[in-house]
Amino acid sequence: MKDRDSLYKLNHFIEMDDSYFGGSASGKRGRGATNKSTVVVAVENRGAAAGYAAMEVVESMHSKHLKDFAFRHIEDDQMIKN
């Protein structure tokens, strides 16, 4: 399944967002929390319904990591909303 998914790139109107996953812990919440993994999610918006989605754990929300994610998962010349 991973091999097949790596061949497909998202197209149409793309919505991207980030989320943080991990267990409960004291201290900082959300961005910057030491016990959380940063996940970038991109979904095709096809009007009445969502299309395909791609998600990946990234090191940080630095623009280099986001560009790498977009290059691997989104077709060229697509409009992205975040």
DSSP file (Angstrom, degrees, kcal/mol; ACC not computed):
  #  RESIDUE AA STRUCTURE BP1 BP2  ACC     N-H-->O    O-->H-N    N-H-->O    O-->H-N    TCO  KAPPA ALPHA  PHI   PSI    X-CA   Y-CA   Z-CA
    1    1 A M     >        0   0    0      0, 0.0     4,-2.7     0, 0.0     5,-0.2   0.000 360.0 360.0 360.0 -41.6    0.0    0.0    0.0
    2    2 A K  H  >  +     0   0    0      1,-0.2     4,-1.9     2,-0.2     5,-0.1   0.906 360.0  51.3 -60.9 -40.8    2.8    2.4    0.8
    3    3 A D  H  > S+     0   0    0      2,-0.2     4,-0.6     1,-0.2    -1,-0.2   0.917 111.5  46.7 -62.8 -43.4    4.4    1.8   -2.6
    4    4 A R  H >> S+     0   0    0      1,-0.2     3,-1.2     2,-0.2     4,-0.7   0.923 111.5  51.2 -64.7 -44.4    1.1    2.5   -4.4
    5    5 A D  H >< S+     0   0    0     -4,-2.7     3,-0.8     1,-0.3    -1,-0.2   0.829 102.0  61.0 -63.4 -31.9    0.5    5.7   -2.4
    6    6 A S  H 3< S+     0   0    0     -4,-1.9    -1,-0.3     1,-0.2    -2,-0.2   0.719 100.6  55.6 -69.4 -18.7    3.9    7.0   -3.1
    7    7 A L  H << S+     0   0    0     -3,-1.2     2,-0.4    -4,-0.6    -1,-0.2   0.707  94.9  80.0 -82.8 -21.1    3.1    7.0   -6.9
    8    8 A Y    <<  -     0   0    0     -3,-0.8     2,-0.4    -4,-0.7     0, 0.0  -0.727  61.0-166.0 -94.5 133.6    0.0    9.1   -6.4
    9    9 A K        -     0   0    0     -2,-0.4    65,-0.3    65,-0.0    64,-0.1  -0.943  25.5-112.5-117.0 142.0    0.2   12.9   -6.1
   10   10 A L  B     +a   74   0A   0     63,-3.4    65,-3.1    -2,-0.4     2,-0.2  -0.378  40.5 170.8 -70.0 145.4   -2.6   15.2   -4.9
   11   11 A N        +     0   0    0     63,-0.2     2,-0.2     2,-0.1    34,-0.1  -0.787  36.3  54.2-142.3-171.7   -4.2   17.6   -7.4
   12   12 A H  S    S-     0   0    0     -2,-0.2     2,-0.5    32,-0.1    67,-0.5  -0.533 112.7 -18.1  75.8-150.0   -7.2   19.9   -7.6
   13   13 A F  E    S-B   45   0B   0     32,-0.8    32,-3.6    -2,-0.2     2,-0.4  -0.798  76.3-153.7 -88.9 123.1   -7.5   22.5   -4.8
   14   14 A I  E     -Bc  44  80B   0     65,-2.8    67,-3.0    -2,-0.5     2,-0.5  -0.830  10.5-160.7-107.0 133.7   -5.4   21.3   -1.8
   15   15 A E  E     -Bc  43  81B   0     28,-2.7    28,-2.5    -2,-0.4     2,-0.4  -0.962  14.5-170.7-110.4 128.4   -5.9   22.2    1.8
   16   16 A M  E     +B   42   0B   0     65,-3.1     2,-0.3    -2,-0.5    26,-0.2  -0.913  12.9 155.6-120.1 145.0   -2.9   21.7    4.1
   17   17 A D  E     -B   41   0B   0     24,-2.3    24,-3.0    -2,-0.4     2,-0.3  -0.962  29.2-126.7-155.0 169.5   -2.7   21.9    7.9
   18   18 A D  E     -B   40   0B   0     -2,-0.3     2,-0.3    22,-0.2    22,-0.2  -0.865  20.8-178.6-121.2 158.4   -0.5   20.7   10.7
   19   19 A S  E     -B   39   0B   0     20,-2.2    20,-2.8    -2,-0.3     2,-0.5  -0.956  20.8-130.2-148.7 164.4   -1.4   18.8   13.9
   20   20 A Y  E     -B   38   0B   0     -2,-0.3     2,-0.4    18,-0.2    18,-0.2  -0.982  20.8-169.2-125.9 127.2    0.5   17.4   16.9
   21   21 A F  E     +B   37   0B   0     16,-2.3    16,-3.2    -2,-0.5     2,-0.3  -0.922  31.1  97.2-120.0 140.5    0.2   13.9   18.2
   22   22 A G        -     0   0    0     -2,-0.4    14,-0.1    14,-0.2     3,-0.1  -0.857  64.9 -69.3 161.1 168.9    1.4   12.4   21.4
   23   23 A G        -     0   0    0     12,-0.4     2,-0.1    -2,-0.3    12,-0.1  -0.165  60.2 -78.8 -76.4 171.7    0.3   11.5   24.9
   24   24 A S        +     0   0    0      0, 0.0     2,-0.3     0, 0.0    -1,-0.1  -0.450  57.8 157.6 -70.5 141.7   -0.6   13.8   27.7
   25   25 A A        -     0   0    0     -2,-0.1     2,-0.1     2,-0.1    10,-0.0  -0.975  42.0-101.3-159.2 155.1    2.3   15.4   29.6
   26   26 A S  S    S+     0   0    0     -2,-0.3     2,-0.3     3,-0.0     0, 0.0  -0.407  82.1  44.2 -76.1 159.3    2.9   18.4   31.8
   27   27 A G  S    S+     0   0    0     -2,-0.1    -2,-0.1     6,-0.1     6,-0.1  -0.737  98.8   8.7 108.9-158.7    4.5   21.4   30.3
   28   28 A K        -     0   0    0     -2,-0.3     2,-0.3     4,-0.2     6,-0.1  -0.263  65.2-146.0 -63.3 142.4    4.1   23.2   27.0
   29   29 A R        -     0   0    0      2,-0.1     2,-0.1     4,-0.1    -1,-0.1  -0.762  55.8  -8.2-107.5 155.5    1.1   22.2   24.8
   30   30 A G  S >  S+     0   0    0     -2,-0.3     3,-2.2     2,-0.1     6,-0.1  -0.334 117.9  30.2  67.6-138.0    0.9   22.1   21.0
   31   31 A R  T 3  S+     0   0    0      1,-0.3    -2,-0.1    -2,-0.1     3,-0.1  -0.336 129.0  20.6 -58.9 127.8    3.8   23.6   19.0
   32   32 A G  T 3  S+     0   0    0      1,-0.3    -1,-0.3    -2,-0.1     2,-0.2   0.312  83.9 139.7  96.3  -9.3    7.0   23.2   20.9
   33   33 A A    X   -     0   0    0     -3,-2.2     3,-0.9     1,-0.1    -1,-0.3  -0.501  48.8-143.7 -68.6 136.0    5.9   20.4   23.2
   34   34 A T  T 3  S+     0   0    0      1,-0.2    -1,-0.1    -2,-0.2    -5,-0.1   0.728  94.6  52.9 -75.7 -21.6    8.7   17.9   23.6
   35   35 A N  T 3  S+     0   0    0    -12,-0.1   -12,-0.4   -13,-0.1     2,-0.3   0.271  94.1  90.4 -98.4  12.4    6.4   14.8   23.7
   36   36 A K    <   -     0   0    0     -3,-0.9     2,-0.4   -14,-0.1   -14,-0.2  -0.813  63.7-141.3-112.1 148.7    4.5   15.5   20.5
   37   37 A S  E     -B   21   0B   0    -16,-3.2   -16,-2.3    -2,-0.3     2,-0.5  -0.900  22.2-129.2-103.1 135.9    5.2   14.6   16.8
   38   38 A T  E     -BD  20  58B   0     20,-0.6    20,-2.5    -2,-0.4     2,-0.4  -0.742  26.5-170.6 -87.3 127.4    4.4   17.2   14.2
   39   39 A V  E     -BD  19  57B   0    -20,-2.8   -20,-2.2    -2,-0.5     2,-0.4  -0.975  11.2-153.6-122.4 130.0    2.2   15.8   11.3
   40   40 A V  E     -BD  18  56B   0     16,-2.6    16,-1.9    -2,-0.4     2,-0.4  -0.870  14.2-167.3-100.4 135.0    1.5   17.7    8.1
   41   41 A V  E     -BD  17  55B   0    -24,-3.0   -24,-2.3    -2,-0.4     2,-0.4  -0.979   8.0-174.8-125.2 134.8   -1.8   16.7    6.4
   42   42 A A  E     -BD  16  54B   0     12,-2.9    12,-2.7    -2,-0.4     2,-0.4  -0.998   7.0-176.7-128.8 133.1   -2.9   17.7    2.8
   43   43 A V  E     -BD  15  53B   0    -28,-2.5   -28,-2.7    -2,-0.4     2,-0.4  -0.987  27.6-121.1-132.2 137.9   -6.3   16.9    1.4
   44   44 A E  E     -B   14   0B   0      8,-2.6     7,-2.9    -2,-0.4     2,-0.8  -0.639  22.6-147.6 -73.7 129.9   -7.8   17.4   -2.0
   45   45 A N  E     +BD  13  50B   0    -32,-3.6   -32,-0.8    -2,-0.4     5,-0.2  -0.895  21.3 174.6-100.2 110.0  -10.9   19.6   -1.8
   46   46 A R        -     0   0    0      3,-1.9     2,-1.1    -2,-0.8     3,-0.2  -0.078  49.3-107.5-107.4  33.1  -13.3   18.4   -4.5
   47   47 A G  S    S+     0   0    0      1,-0.2    -1,-0.1   -34,-0.1     3,-0.0  -0.682 106.5  27.4  86.3 -99.6  -16.2   20.7   -3.6
   48   48 A A  S    S+     0   0    0     -2,-1.1     2,-0.3    -3,-0.1    -1,-0.2   0.665 131.2  22.1 -74.6 -16.5  -18.9   18.5   -2.1
   49   49 A A  S    S-     0   0    0     -3,-0.2    -3,-1.9     0, 0.0     2,-0.2  -0.976  81.6-103.2-148.2 158.6  -16.5   15.9   -0.8
   50   50 A A  E     -D   45   0B   0     -2,-0.3    -5,-0.2    -5,-0.2     3,-0.1  -0.529  32.5-157.0 -78.6 151.5  -12.8   15.4    0.1
   51   51 A G  E     -     0   0B   0     -7,-2.9    -1,-0.1     1,-0.4   -39,-0.0   0.159  49.4 -26.1 -99.7-139.0  -10.6   13.6   -2.3
   52   52 A Y  E     -     0   0B   0    -41,-0.1    -8,-2.6    -9,-0.1    -1,-0.4  -0.318  61.2-152.1 -73.9 160.5   -7.4   11.8   -1.5
   53   53 A A  E     -D   43   0B   0    -10,-0.2     2,-0.4    -3,-0.1   -10,-0.2  -0.938   9.3-163.1-133.1 155.2   -5.2   12.7    1.5
   54   54 A A  E     +D   42   0B   0    -12,-2.7   -12,-2.9    -2,-0.3     2,-0.3  -0.997  11.5 177.0-135.5 140.2   -1.5   12.6    2.4
   55   55 A M  E     +D   41   0B   0     -2,-0.4     2,-0.3   -14,-0.2   -14,-0.2  -0.995   1.4 172.6-144.3 151.2    0.0   12.9    5.8
   56   56 A E  E     -D   40   0B   0    -16,-1.9   -16,-2.6    -2,-0.3     2,-0.4  -0.986  35.0-114.6-157.6 140.4    3.5   12.6    7.1
   57   57 A V  E     -D   39   0B   0     -2,-0.3     2,-0.3   -18,-0.2   -18,-0.2  -0.674  40.4-167.5 -75.2 129.3    5.5   13.1   10.3
   58   58 A V  E     -D   38   0B   0    -20,-2.5   -20,-0.6    -2,-0.4     3,-0.1  -0.838  30.9-122.9-119.5 158.3    7.9   16.0    9.8
   59   59 A E  S    S-     0   0    0     -2,-0.3     2,-0.3     1,-0.2   -21,-0.1   0.899  86.6 -27.6 -65.6 -41.9   10.8   17.2   11.9
   60   60 A S        -     0   0    0      2,-0.2    -1,-0.2   -23,-0.1     5,-0.0  -0.945  64.6 -94.7-161.2 176.3    9.4   20.8   12.2
   61   61 A M  S    S+     0   0    0     -2,-0.3     2,-0.0    -3,-0.1     5,-0.0   0.109  72.2 139.3 -89.3  22.2    7.2   23.3   10.5
   62   62 A H    >>  -     0   0    0      1,-0.1     4,-1.8     4,-0.0     3,-0.7  -0.369  66.8-115.7 -64.0 145.8   10.2   24.9    8.9
   63   63 A S  H 3> S+     0   0    0      1,-0.2     4,-2.7     2,-0.2     5,-0.2   0.811 113.4  60.8 -57.9 -32.4    9.6   25.9    5.3
   64   64 A K  H 3> S+     0   0    0      1,-0.2     4,-2.1     2,-0.2    -1,-0.2   0.922 106.8  45.3 -61.0 -43.7   12.2   23.4    4.0
   65   65 A H  H <> S+     0   0    0     -3,-0.7     4,-2.2     2,-0.2    -2,-0.2   0.876 113.4  49.8 -68.8 -37.1   10.3   20.5    5.5
   66   66 A L  H  X S+     0   0    0     -4,-1.8     4,-2.7     2,-0.2    -2,-0.2   0.899 110.7  49.4 -68.4 -39.7    7.0   21.8    4.1
   67   67 A K  H  X S+     0   0    0     -4,-2.7     4,-2.7     2,-0.2    -2,-0.2   0.910 110.7  50.4 -64.3 -41.7    8.4   22.2    0.6
   68   68 A D  H  X S+     0   0    0     -4,-2.1     4,-1.9    -5,-0.2    -2,-0.2   0.922 111.6  48.2 -60.9 -44.1    9.8   18.7    0.8
   69   69 A F  H  X S+     0   0    0     -4,-2.2     4,-1.9     1,-0.2     5,-0.2   0.945 113.0  47.6 -59.8 -49.7    6.4   17.3    1.8
   70   70 A A  H  X S+     0   0    0     -4,-2.7     4,-2.5     1,-0.2    -2,-0.2   0.894 109.8  52.9 -61.8 -41.1    4.7   19.3   -1.0
   71   71 A F  H  < S+     0   0    0     -4,-2.7    -1,-0.2     1,-0.2    -2,-0.2   0.883 113.9  43.0 -61.7 -39.3    7.2   18.1   -3.6
   72   72 A R  H  < S+     0   0    0     -4,-1.9    -1,-0.2    -5,-0.2    -2,-0.2   0.801 128.2  25.5 -76.2 -29.5    6.6   14.4   -2.6
   73   73 A H  H  < S+     0   0    0     -4,-1.9   -63,-3.4    -5,-0.2     2,-0.4   0.563 108.3  65.4-117.8 -10.4    2.8   14.5   -2.3
   74   74 A I  B  < S-a   10   0A   0     -4,-2.5   -63,-0.2   -65,-0.3    -1,-0.1  -0.956  74.3-120.1-125.6 134.7    1.4   17.4   -4.5
   75   75 A E    >   -     0   0    0    -65,-3.1     3,-0.6    -2,-0.4    -2,-0.1  -0.242  45.2 -89.8 -60.4 154.6    1.3   17.8   -8.3
   76   76 A D  T 3  S+     0   0    0      1,-0.2    -1,-0.1    -5,-0.1    -5,-0.0  -0.300 105.9  21.7 -63.1 151.8    3.0   20.9   -9.7
   77   77 A D  T 3  S+     0   0    0      1,-0.2     2,-0.3    -3,-0.1    -1,-0.2   0.805  85.1 143.0  61.6  36.6    1.0   24.1  -10.2
   78   78 A Q    <   -     0   0    0     -3,-0.6     2,-0.4   -67,-0.1    -1,-0.2  -0.801  53.8-115.4-103.0 149.5   -1.8   23.3   -7.7
   79   79 A M        -     0   0    0    -67,-0.5   -65,-2.8    -2,-0.3     2,-0.4  -0.721  32.2-162.5 -85.0 130.5   -3.4   25.9   -5.5
   80   80 A I  E     -c   14   0B   0     -2,-0.4     2,-0.4   -67,-0.2   -65,-0.2  -0.951   8.4-169.6-119.0 131.4   -2.8   25.3   -1.7
   81   81 A K  E      c   15   0B   0    -67,-3.0   -65,-3.1    -2,-0.4    -2,-0.0  -0.956 360.0 360.0-115.4 135.7   -4.7   26.8    1.1
   82   82 A N              0   0    0     -2,-0.4   -64,-0.1   -67,-0.2    -1,-0.1   0.396 360.0 360.0-124.2 360.0   -3.5   26.5    4.7
